Amino acid sequence: MARLRNAREARQARAIAGARREGLLALLATGDARQRLAAERDAAEGERLRLLDEAERDGTAARELAERRTGQRAAVEEAERTLQRLMLAQREDVESLRGRLVEGEPCPVCGSAEHPWVEAGATPLGRVTQDQEKRLAELREALAATVARHAALETAEAAAHKGAEGLTARLAAMAREADGLDQRWTEQATAAGWQAEDGTLADIRKAVEELDRRLAAVAADEEWALDHRRRVDAAQQEHRRLETAAAGLAAECEANRQRLADGRQALALAVAALERAMADRDAALAELDEGLAGDADWRV
């Protein structure tokens, strides 16, 4: 990957890659939500079908028990009528005669001294009556169990139907939510420049990872560019400092040259003045020599 030339290019590349990364992350979040919702819908639909099957089984069993209950109820009613007939068959005078029998004395009816039916229920009719009472109790117990089981099955069927209805409403809400997610996916895919044929959610994650690497490289380039800019700025600042120093030295040299020129001019003037003074002196001495020619020692 070619290094970006300056910080501006790095900032532009970072902005472009960052915007695409954010778009893909939003798209990925929507895609994950779509997958989760699809799984929830499948699970809810499976549960709804299970509840409907359960309701169907319970309803079928309840209807079968209803038919059995009708038969059992009829059997109980018939047993009750039979018991009533048996009890009516045991006339009060027979019971009264049985009560007067004494062990060892002859029966006033048959003359027998043995009384095998003296105990209550000892007669064949009494034993049949007792058996009928026992059978009626068993039939009533079986009927009660059938009634309880039928009520339980009806309750379970109603609960299963209610649960299935709740899941149907939930599935309708999920369908609306799925439509919203599909629309959001389309909008986000368009904004991120991601086509459906570009791949799966795993491919989006790979694209995000590639953008992360790109952003890391851009950040390195940006840091390099900033460091280069800092070094250039420092060099330019040093250059300006040296230019300022050079200008100061040039000004100082010019001042020195001016002072040197002024000194040379002053020296020339002084030399000229000295020469004039010496010339004046020599002229004066010459004049004095003429006036004092007779005095050889006047210069002493």
C-alpha positions in Angstrom: 0.0 0.0 0.0 1.5 3.3 -1.1 2.2 5.8 1.7 0.0 8.9 1.6 1.9 12.0 0.8 0.5 14.5 3.3 -1.7 14.9 6.3 -4.6 16.2 4.2 -4.7 13.1 2.1 -4.5 11.0 5.2 -7.4 12.9 6.8 -9.5 12.4 3.6 -8.7 8.7 3.5 -9.5 8.3 7.2 -12.8 10.0 6.7 -13.8 7.9 3.7 -12.7 4.6 5.3 -14.3 5.5 8.7 -17.6 6.4 7.0 -17.7 3.1 5.1 -16.8 1.2 8.3 -19.6 2.8 10.2 -22.0 2.0 7.4 -20.9 -1.6 7.3 -21.2 -1.9 11.1 -24.7 -0.6 11.0 -25.5 -3.0 8.2 -23.9 -5.9 10.2 -26.0 -5.0 13.2 -29.2 -5.1 11.1 -28.1 -8.4 9.5 -27.5 -9.9 12.9 -30.9 -8.7 14.1 -32.5 -10.3 11.0 -30.8 -13.6 11.7 -31.9 -13.6 15.4 -35.4 -12.7 14.4 -35.5 -15.4 11.8 -34.4 -18.0 14.4 -37.0 -16.7 16.9 -39.7 -16.9 14.2 -38.7 -20.5 13.4 -38.8 -21.4 17.1 -42.1 -19.7 17.6 -43.6 -21.4 14.6 -42.3 -24.8 15.8 -43.8 -24.2 19.2 -47.1 -23.0 17.7 -47.3 -26.2 15.6 -46.4 -28.3 18.6 -49.2 -26.7 20.7 -51.7 -27.2 17.9 -50.7 -30.9 17.7 -51.0 -31.1 21.5 -54.4 -29.4 21.4 -55.5 -31.9 18.6 -54.4 -34.9 20.6 -56.0 -33.6 23.8 -59.2 -32.8 22.0 -59.3 -36.2 20.4 -58.7 -37.9 23.7 -61.3 -35.7 25.4 -63.9 -36.6 22.8 -63.1 -40.3 23.2 -63.4 -39.9 27.0 -66.7 -38.1 26.5 -68.1 -41.1 24.7 -66.7 -43.4 27.4 -68.1 -41.1 30.1 -71.6 -41.4 28.5 -71.3 -45.2 28.5 -70.0 -45.2 32.1 -72.8 -42.9 33.2 -75.4 -45.1 31.6 -73.8 -48.2 33.3 -73.9 -46.4 36.7 -77.6 -45.5 36.2 -78.4 -49.0 35.2 -76.5 -50.4 38.2 -78.4 -48.0 40.5 -81.7 -49.2 39.1 -80.6 -52.8 39.5 -79.6 -52.2 43.1 -82.9 -50.5 43.8 -84.8 -53.5 42.4 -82.7 -55.9 44.5 -83.2 -54.0 47.6 -87.0 -53.9 47.0 -86.9 -57.7 46.5 -85.8 -58.1 50.1 -89.2 -57.8 51.7 -89.7 -56.6 55.1 -91.5 -59.8 56.3 -88.6 -62.0 55.2 -86.3 -59.9 57.1 -88.6 -60.0 60.1 -88.8 -63.8 59.9 -85.0 -64.0 59.8 -84.9 -62.0 62.9 -87.1 -64.5 64.8 -84.9 -67.5 64.0 -83.1 -69.0 67.0 -80.1 -71.2 66.7 -81.0 -74.9 67.4 -84.7 -74.4 67.1 -86.7 -75.4 64.0 -87.6 -72.8 61.5 -91.4 -72.2 61.6 -91.5 -72.2 57.8 -89.2 -75.1 56.8 -88.8 -76.9 60.1 -85.0 -77.1 59.8 -83.0 -76.5 62.9 -80.1 -75.0 60.8 -80.3 -71.4 59.8 -77.4 -70.6 57.3 -78.9 -67.3 56.2 -79.5 -65.9 59.7 -76.8 -63.2 59.2 -77.6 -60.1 57.2 -76.6 -60.7 53.6 -76.3 -64.3 54.1 -79.1 -65.1 51.7 -78.3 -65.4 48.0 -80.3 -62.3 47.4 -78.4 -60.5 50.0 -75.1 -61.5 48.6 -76.2 -60.4 45.1 -77.3 -57.1 46.6 -73.9 -56.6 48.3 -72.1 -57.5 45.0 -74.2 -55.0 43.2 -73.4 -52.3 45.8 -69.7 -53.0 45.3 -70.0 -53.0 41.5 -71.9 -49.7 41.7 -69.1 -48.2 43.8 -66.5 -49.3 41.3 -68.6 -47.9 38.4 -69.0 -44.6 40.2 -65.2 -44.4 40.9 -64.4 -45.2 37.3 -66.9 -42.5 36.1 -65.4 -39.9 38.5 -61.9 -40.7 37.2 -63.1 -40.3 33.6 -64.9 -37.0 34.4 -61.7 -35.7 36.0 -59.5 -36.8 33.2 -61.9 -35.4 30.6 -61.9 -32.0 32.4 -58.1 -32.0 32.5 -57.9 -32.8 28.8 -60.3 -30.0 28.0 -58.3 -27.6 30.1 -55.1 -28.7 28.5 -56.7 -28.3 25.0 -57.9 -24.8 25.8 -54.5 -23.8 27.2 -52.7 -25.2 24.1 -55.1 -23.3 21.8 -54.6 -20.1 23.8 -50.8 -20.5 23.7 -51.0 -21.1 19.9 -53.2 -18.0 19.5 -50.6 -16.0 21.4 -47.8 -17.3 19.2 -49.9 -16.5 16.1 -50.1 -12.9 17.3 -46.4 -12.9 18.2 -45.6 -14.2 14.7 -47.6 -11.5 13.1 -45.7 -8.9 15.1 -42.4 -10.6 14.1 -43.4 -10.5 10.5 -43.9 -6.7 10.7 -40.6 -6.4 12.5 -38.9 -8.5 9.8 -40.4 -6.2 7.1 -38.9 -3.2 8.9 -35.5 -4.9 9.2 -35.6 -5.8 5.5 -36.3 -2.2 4.6 -33.5 -0.9 6.9 -31.1 -3.5 5.4 -31.9 -2.2 1.9 -31.3 1.4 2.9 -28.1 0.7 4.8 -26.7 -1.5 2.1 -27.3 1.2 -0.5 -25.7 3.8 1.8 -22.7 1.5 2.5 -22.4 0.5 -1.2 -22.9 -3.1 -0.3 -24.7 -5.3 -2.8 -26.6 -8.5 -1.9 -24.3 -10.5 -4.2 -21.3 -9.2 -2.3 -21.6 -12.0 0.2 -22.8 -13.0 3.6 -22.5 -11.4 7.1 -19.2 -13.1 7.4 -18.0 -11.3 4.3 -19.2 -8.0 5.9 -17.2 -8.8 9.0 -14.1 -9.4 6.8 -14.7 -6.1 5.0 -14.8 -4.3 8.4 -11.6 -6.0 9.4 -10.0 -4.9 6.2 -11.2 -1.4 6.8 -9.7 -1.6 10.4 -6.4 -2.5 8.9 -6.8 0.3 6.3 -7.5 2.8 9.1 -4.5 1.6 11.1 -2.3 2.2 8.0 -3.9 5.6 7.4 -3.3 6.5 11.0 0.4 5.5 10.6 0.6 7.5 7.4 -1.1 10.5 9.1 1.3 10.3 12.0 4.2 10.1 9.5 2.9 13.1 7.6 2.4 15.0 10.8 5.9 14.2 12.0 7.2 15.2 8.5 5.2 18.4 8.8 6.6 19.1 12.2 10.1 18.5 11.0 9.5 20.8 8.0 8.0 23.5 10.2 11.0 23.2 12.6 13.4 23.5 9.6 11.6 26.5 8.3 11.6 28.1 11.7 15.3 27.5 12.0 15.8 28.8 8.5 13.9 32.0 9.4 15.9 32.3 12.6 19.2 32.0 10.6 17.9 34.5 8.1 17.1 36.9 10.9 20.5 36.3 12.4 22.2 36.8 9.0 20.3 40.0 8.4 21.5 41.2 11.8 25.1 40.3 11.0 24.8 42.0 7.6 23.4 45.2 9.3 26.2 45.0 11.8 28.8 44.6 9.1 27.3 47.5 7.2 27.5 49.6 10.3 31.1 48.5 10.8 31.9 49.3 7.2 30.3 52.7 7.6 32.3 53.4 10.7 35.5 52.2 8.9 34.7 54.6 6.1 34.0 57.4 8.5 37.3 56.6 10.3 39.3 56.5 7.1 37.7 59.9 6.1 38.5 61.3 9.5 42.1 60.0 9.2 42.5 61.4 5.7 41.2 64.8 7.0 43.6 64.5 9.9 46.5 63.6 7.7 45.6 66.5 5.4 45.3 68.8 8.3 48.7 67.6 9.6 50.3 68.0 6.2 48.9 71.5 6.0 50.1 72.3 9.5 53.6 70.9 8.7 53.6 72.9 5.5 52.6 76.0 7.4 55.2 75.3 9.9 57.9 74.8 7.2 56.8 78.1 5.5 56.9 79.9 8.8 60.3 78.5 9.5 61.5 79.5 6.0 60.3 83.0 6.6 62.0 83.1 10.0 65.2 81.8 8.4 65.2 84.8 6.1 64.6 87.2 8.9 66.9 85.7 11.3 69.7 84.7 8.9 72.3 86.4 11.0 71.3 84.4 14.1 72.5 81.0 13.6 71.2 79.7 16.9 67.5 80.9 16.7 66.1 77.3 16.2 67.8 76.1 19.4 
